[in-house]
Amino acid sequence: MALSNSQYDTIIRSYEDRQNQNRHLLSQRTAYVYRQIDGYRQLCESIAAVSVAQGKKLLEGDENALADLKSTLNRLSSMKTDLLLGAGLPADYLSPIYDCPDCQDTGYINGRKCHCFKQAVIDLLYEQSGIHDMLKEENFDTLSYDFHQGEDLAIFKKNVNTCKNFVNTFPADYSNLFFYGTVGTGKSFLSGCIARELIEKGCSVIYFSAAGLFETLSRSMFDYKNKDELHSLHEDLYGCDLLIIDDLGTECINNVTASQFFSLLNERHLSKKATIISTNLFLEDIQNRYSERIFSRIIDNYTICKFTGSDIRRLKKTLK
């Protein structure tokens, strides 16, 4: 996934903040050592003076200048280390400080993204997804078939396989998912499972409840004071790798937001950006509640997954 400019800038700023903090910490340590350890500052000044003097000799043709410089610097550095150790400080107390020594807090090693940069991307994607805490519990590792039986179990297993195939072929094979059925049968859970797997791959995932999404669509039409913030969110909605819309049918809808909703679904489809929609409504309810073109867009461009069975949330509470 290619980061947006704003996402990339956010990560780079975090590296700059990290570098500034570590430079400040090193400056504090240096000032402490100069105050508390007699002779340390003088040794540092001697190293600078010797380097300049031997450099002049080297330019003047003194063939022994470089060897003499190395010998002197080694001796003075050893004296500095002895002073630090004698004061109860580690030998590397005044060495440059890095959160990631591998890339020295630049994010790159030989022009390639460091492992810490890749982790920063994943952390940012989790934060921006809106479901960071939820995904700690709702993922394929915690998936259980214990709350389904008979035909409901077979249907649920089929839906799980559909979700895993969605993840395994993403983003090479463009597809969308539409989950519908009774309350508490695993729709939101499987959406979360997919979200976690794709975020770990470095894909951008944004989650919205339908109520929150339609409120945002409405604000984008009339909130002129925060237009920059809303413009950025608009770009994310249309451009993220996966958009999850949960609990469709719980939102307040009117002709304006319905039109914006269709535009969102249509533009994402034309851009081949995947969307997952879950709802407790049945297909005939969707057809009656929304316009024919919204219903047609869903039926034509989404893999339809029906969920059946008992309310898993209620069963878990009963067991507790």
N, C-alpha and C positions, 0 to 999 in steps of 0.2 A: 504494500500500500504506500502510495506517495503521500507524504505529509502535506497538509495545506501550509501556506506561508505563515499563518498565525500560529499553527501548531509547532512548526519548526522554530519560529522566533521565540516561542515560550520555552522550548527546551534549551536553546542557545542562551537565553537570559538566565536560566537556572545554572548553566555552567559558568557564566560570567559572575553571578552572585557567589558561587562556590569558590571561584578563584579569588575574588575580593575578600571573602571571609578568611580564607587561608593565608592570604598575604597579610591581613591585619593581625591574625594570630601569630604569625612568624615575627612581625614587627614588635608585638608585645613581648614575645619571648626574648628577642634580641635586646630590647631595652632592659628587661629584667636581668639578663646575664651581665650586661655592661655595668649595671648598678651593683650587683651582688658579688661578682667574681673579679677580684683585683687582678689586673694584668691582661684580662681577655681582650679588652678593646685595643690595648697597645699591640697585642699580637696580630690582630686584624689589620691595624694600621701598618705594621711592619711588613705583612704579606703584600699589601698594596704598594708600599715603597720599594720593596725588593723586586717586585714584578716590573715596575717602571724602570728601575736601574738596570736590571739584567736585559730588559728589552732594548735599551739603548746600546748596551754592549754588543748585543746580537746584531743590531743594525750596523755597528761599527766594524763588524767582522770577527769578533771574538768567538772562536769556535767552541770554547768551553762554556759560553754563557748559558746555553740552554740546559746543559747537564747540571751546571751549578744552580740554576734556578729550580730545577726539579728537586734537587737534593735539599735546598733550603726550604722550599715549600713543604716538602714531606716532614721535615723536622719541625717547622712551625705548626703545621696541622696536627702533628702528634702532640705537641705541647698544648694546643687548644683542647684536644680531646681529653688529655690528662686533667686539665682544669675543670672541664665539665663533669667528668667522672668523680673528681675529688669533691665537687659540690653536691654530689648525689643526683646528678642529672644524667640521662642517657647520652651516649656519644653522638646520636643523630638529632639531638634536641633542637639544633638550629638548621637542620637540613630543610629544604623546601617541603611544604606540606601538601599532600594530594589526597583527595577522597578516593581517586582511582589512579594508582601509580602507573598502571599500564599505559594510559593515554595522557597522564599528567593533567587531568581535568580539562582536556580539549575536546573530548568526544570522538577523536579520530586517531587511528594508528596507521601511518603510511598511506593516508588518503582514504582509508576504509573506516566505516563506523565501528567504534569500540563496543565491546559487550555492554558497557555501562550506558552507552547511548541507546542501544537497542532496548535495554531495560527501561530507560527513561521514556521511550516511546510507549512501551506497554503500560507503564504506570500512568502516563498522561491519558492514554486511551481508556483505561479503567476509570479514571477520574471524570473524564468527559462523557462516559457512557451513561452516567446517572444511576447505575445499578451495582456499584463496586461492592457494597456490603452484601447485597443479595446473592451475588455470584460466589461468595465464600461457602454458601450452603447449597445453592442450586447449580449443580454441575453433574456431568456424567458419572463422576466418581461416587456421588451420593445417590445415584439412580437406584430405585427399588421397584420390583414388580410385585411386592407383597400385598399391595392394596388393590390389585385387580384380579378378577377371576373369570373363567370361562371365555365367552366371546369378547367381553370387555378387555381381558388380558391380551387376546390375540390382536385386537384393534390397537391397543397401546403399544405392543411390541412392533407392529407394523409402522406406527408413527415414529417410534424411536429410531427404527432403521432408516426411515425417510430423513430424519433430522441428521443422523450420522452421515448419510450419503451427501446431504446438503453441505455439511462441513468439509467432508473429504474432497469434494469436487469444486469447492469455492476458491477463487472466483472464476475459475476457468469456465465452468458451466453456469451460465446465468439462470437463476430461478427465484421464485418467490413462494412463500408458504402462507396459507390461510388456515388457522386453527379455529374450529368452532365446536360447540357442544356444551354440556352441562357444567355447572360451577364445580371447581375443585378437582378436575379430572386430569390435570397435568399440562395444560396449555402453556401457562406462564412459566412453569418449571422447565419445559423443554425449550422454550424461547431463551431462558437463562443459560441452559446447557450450551446452546449454539453460540450465544454471545460470548461466553467464557472461552470456548475453543478458538473462536475467530480473533478475539482480542489477544490471546496468547500467540497467535500467528502474526500479530502486528496489524490487524485490520481495524478500521474505525467502526465502532458500533455505537449507535445512539438509541436510547430507550425513552419512550414517552408513553404515559397513560393517554388514552384517547382524550380524556377531559383536559389534560395538560396540553396536549398537542393542539386541540381546537382553540383553547384559550390563547395559545401562542400565535396561531394563525390569525385570530381576531385582533390581537394586539399589534401585529405587524401591519395591519391596515390603518390603525388610528393612533398609535403611540409614536408621535413625531419626536418627542424629547429623547427617546432612547433608540433612535433609528440606526445608529452605528452598531450597537449591541445586537439589535434585532436583525440587521443585515448579515452580521457574522453568523448568527444562529440559522438564518435562512439558508446561507451557503452550506452549513453543516447538514441541515435537513435534506437538502437536495443532493449533496455531494458525498455524504458518508457511505462507506462500503455496505453497511447494513443498518437499516432503520427498523426498529421494533415498535409497533403500535399495539399496546395492550388494552384489553377491555373495551373494544369498539362497541359503541352503543350506550355508553355511560356519559357521553359528552352532550353539551348543549349545541344544537346545530341549527343553522339558518341558511338562507340561500347563498350568502356571501362565503361563509366558512365551508359550505358544501362544495362551492365552486373552487375554493382554494385547495380543499382536500383532493378533489379530482385532479387539479393541476399538479399537486405534489406526486400523486400516484402515477400520473401519466408521464411527467418529466423523468421520474426515477426509472420508469420502464424504458423510455426512449434512450436514457443514458446507461441502461443495463446495470442499475444499482439495485441490489436486492432489498426486499422488504418482507417483514413477517408481521402479519396481523392476527391477533387473537380476539375472540369474542364469545360471550355466553349466548348470543343470539343464534337462531337457526337461519338457514339460507333464505327461507321465505320472509323472515323478519328483516333480513338485510335488504332484500328486494323491495319490501314495502317502505322501509325507513329512508333509504337513500335513492338517489336518482338512478335511472336505468343505465346511464353511462358509467356510473361508479360500480354498480353491480356487474355490468358487463366486463369492465376492466378487471375485476377480481376473478370472475369465472373464467375468463379467457387466459389470464396471465399468471395465475397462481395455482400451485399444487394444493388441492383441498384436502384437509385432514380432519376427519370427524373424531371427536373424543366422547367416550361414553363411560358410564360407571358411577360409583358412589363418590361423594365428596371426600377426597383424601385428607384435606385439612381437618374436617370434622372427625374423621376416623382417628387421625393422629392425636387430636385433643382428647378423644375418648380413651385411647390407650394410656395417655399420660395420667 
